Amino acid sequence: MPKVGIIYNDIKPTACEVALEWQEKLAASGYTVCLATGMGGILGYSSPERPICHTPIESLVPPDFDADMAFALVLGGDGTVLSAFRQLAPIGIPLLTINTGHMGFLTEAYLNQLPQAIDQVLAGNYTVEERGMLSVQLFHQNQLTWEALCLNEIVLHREPLTSMCHFEVEVGSHAPVDIAADGIIISTPTGSTAYSLSAGGPVITPGLPATQLIPICPHSLASRGLVFPDTDPVTVRSANPDPLVMVADGNAGCYVLPKDCIRTQRAPYSAHFIRLRQPEFFKVLREKLGWGLPHIAKPTSVELP
């Protein structure tokens, strides 16, 4: 019997109702349907009193979800999509992402399009787009204490107040550099349209095998954004006397203690998006972020006083 998964945002009543509705419909069509919530991809925070809070990446796969699934349906906003890939990327199944949230930049279709989208997927009329992810690991006294998969980015900063931080960053085999800033962002091309964009970073098309490092409000004019091959790992060490916070994709994170070491690299797992039509990245940029829209018309002549 074919198998399908559903990941949904259980704090949104609409997503809960639709998940149960499509569980019944797919079961009536002969599918074994497994349900899980997006909360399964939210990782706990370590703390100075409990520095080890290690959840292995592969352990986030929900019970009964496996590589034999035809696909999984994701019901929620961008946060649910990010969490779902953190849970399901290790088993490599493609996700049909349906927006029940607000912007839905990462979603493929809206809720009112769901019946047609399901029919199209069940008929095999779709393609799969693969996007790279980051794996991040935190080491405390040479012991692995926390790790995660990221589709968008990791952000390292101080809390609770914004203030200057000092980082030692090593990209690949290059010599370490010092960065003084409110924080740093290490992003995938997918994440280049998220926090990195708001911090002044460039937009990178999803198919480019690249990683970018963006200082947040850097103190020096010499500290600018950097784009480099995603085959280069990144090592970050904090040069601050106080703990920092590291957040992965905005919904999972940990505390970083002085002398801790952070290592990121392209993950061995990828995100697999079901596409119902030919992907048009620039069209999404235009519709969701207003990129490339015409400027307001200017008068042809101006009368001087």
SVG drawing of the C-alpha trace seen along z (x, -y; Angstrom):
<svg xmlns="http://www.w3.org/2000/svg" viewBox="-12 -81 58 83">
<polyline fill="none" stroke="black" stroke-width="0.4" points="0.0,0.0 1.5,-3.4 2.5,-5.7 2.1,-9.5 3.1,-11.9 1.5,-15.1 3.4,-17.7 1.2,-20.5 1.3,-23.5 -0.7,-22.4 -1.2,-26.0 -3.2,-27.0 -6.7,-25.6 -7.0,-25.7 -3.9,-23.6 -5.2,-21.1 -8.6,-20.8 -7.1,-20.4 -4.6,-17.8 -7.3,-15.6 -9.5,-16.1 -6.8,-15.0 -5.7,-12.2 -9.3,-10.8 -9.3,-11.5 -5.9,-9.9 -6.7,-6.9 -10.0,-6.4 -7.9,-6.4 -5.8,-3.5 -2.8,-5.4 -1.3,-4.8 -1.1,-8.3 1.2,-9.3 0.8,-12.6 3.3,-14.7 3.5,-18.3 6.0,-20.9 7.0,-21.2 9.1,-18.0 11.7,-20.1 12.1,-22.7 15.3,-21.9 15.9,-22.6 18.3,-25.3 21.4,-24.6 22.3,-26.9 25.3,-27.7 23.9,-25.4 23.1,-22.6 25.7,-23.1 24.9,-19.7 21.5,-19.6 22.4,-17.4 19.7,-16.0 21.2,-14.1 20.0,-15.3 18.7,-11.9 16.6,-11.5 14.2,-14.2 12.5,-12.0 8.9,-11.4 7.8,-7.9 6.6,-5.8 8.0,-8.3 10.5,-6.6 12.1,-6.8 9.4,-4.6 6.9,-7.5 5.8,-8.8 5.8,-12.4 4.8,-14.4 2.3,-17.3 3.3,-20.3 0.5,-22.6 1.7,-25.9 3.8,-28.9 7.5,-29.3 8.4,-28.3 6.5,-25.0 8.3,-24.4 11.7,-25.0 10.9,-22.7 9.5,-20.0 12.7,-19.9 14.7,-19.6 12.7,-16.5 12.4,-14.9 15.6,-15.9 17.5,-12.9 15.1,-10.4 15.0,-12.4 11.3,-12.4 9.9,-15.3 7.5,-17.8 4.4,-19.5 4.3,-22.8 0.9,-24.5 0.6,-28.0 -1.8,-28.4 0.3,-31.2 1.1,-34.7 3.9,-35.3 4.6,-31.7 7.8,-32.5 8.8,-28.8 5.4,-27.3 4.3,-26.0 0.6,-26.6 -2.2,-28.2 -4.8,-26.4 -7.6,-26.9 -5.4,-25.2 -4.8,-22.1 -7.3,-19.7 -5.8,-20.3 -2.3,-20.1 -2.9,-16.8 -4.5,-15.4 -1.5,-16.6 1.0,-15.0 -0.9,-11.7 -0.9,-11.6 2.9,-12.0 2.7,-15.3 5.4,-17.2 9.1,-17.8 11.4,-17.9 13.7,-20.8 16.8,-20.1 18.2,-22.8 21.3,-22.6 21.1,-22.8 23.7,-23.6 24.7,-21.4 25.8,-23.3 27.6,-21.8 28.5,-23.4 31.5,-22.0 32.1,-22.8 35.5,-21.7 35.9,-19.6 32.6,-17.7 29.7,-17.9 26.9,-19.6 24.3,-20.7 23.7,-20.3 21.0,-21.1 20.1,-21.2 19.3,-24.6 17.6,-25.4 17.9,-29.2 20.6,-30.3 22.2,-30.4 22.5,-33.6 24.9,-34.3 24.3,-37.3 24.2,-38.5 21.1,-38.7 19.1,-40.3 20.4,-43.7 22.0,-44.3 25.7,-45.3 29.0,-44.7 30.3,-41.2 33.7,-39.9 34.1,-36.8 37.0,-34.9 35.9,-33.3 37.7,-30.8 36.4,-29.9 37.8,-26.8 41.6,-26.7 41.9,-30.5 43.4,-32.4 41.0,-33.4 39.6,-36.9 38.2,-39.1 34.7,-40.5 33.2,-43.1 29.5,-43.4 26.1,-43.0 26.1,-39.4 26.8,-37.3 24.6,-35.3 25.8,-32.2 23.2,-31.5 22.3,-29.2 21.1,-30.6 17.6,-29.8 18.2,-31.9 19.6,-34.8 16.0,-36.1 15.4,-35.9 17.3,-37.5 20.4,-37.9 18.5,-40.1 17.2,-42.3 20.8,-42.7 22.0,-43.9 23.1,-40.7 22.7,-39.9 20.0,-37.6 21.5,-34.3 19.6,-32.1 18.8,-28.7 20.8,-26.6 24.1,-28.3 26.4,-26.1 27.3,-28.9 27.3,-30.0 27.3,-33.6 28.5,-35.2 26.9,-38.5 28.0,-40.7 25.0,-42.3 25.7,-46.1 29.5,-45.7 31.7,-48.2 34.2,-48.4 33.8,-49.4 36.1,-46.6 33.6,-44.0 31.4,-43.3 29.3,-40.3 31.2,-37.4 30.0,-34.7 32.1,-31.6 31.7,-27.9 29.5,-25.7 32.3,-23.2 34.2,-25.4 33.4,-24.7 33.2,-27.6 34.5,-27.7 33.5,-30.5 34.9,-31.2 33.4,-33.8 35.9,-36.3 33.3,-37.6 33.4,-37.1 29.6,-36.6 27.4,-33.8 25.9,-34.3 22.9,-32.9 22.8,-30.9 19.5,-30.4 18.9,-28.1 16.2,-29.0 14.5,-31.2 13.0,-28.3 15.8,-26.3 18.9,-27.3 21.3,-27.2 23.6,-29.2 27.2,-29.6 29.6,-29.9 33.0,-31.6 35.6,-29.4 32.9,-27.3 33.5,-26.4 30.9,-26.5 31.4,-24.5 29.1,-24.7 29.3,-23.1 27.0,-21.9 24.9,-19.2 24.9,-15.6 21.1,-16.0 19.2,-18.2 15.7,-19.8 13.4,-18.3 10.6,-20.6 7.7,-19.3 7.1,-21.8 3.8,-21.8 5.1,-24.0 8.5,-25.2 10.2,-27.1 10.4,-30.8 12.5,-32.3 12.4,-35.9 8.6,-35.7 8.5,-34.7 10.8,-37.6 8.5,-39.9 5.2,-38.6 6.4,-38.1 9.1,-40.9 8.2,-43.4 11.5,-42.9 11.7,-44.5 8.4,-46.3 8.1,-49.4 9.1,-52.7 6.4,-55.3 6.1,-57.5 7.9,-60.8 6.6,-64.1 8.1,-64.9 8.7,-68.5 9.2,-70.5 8.3,-74.1 10.9,-76.1 9.9,-78.9"/>
</svg>
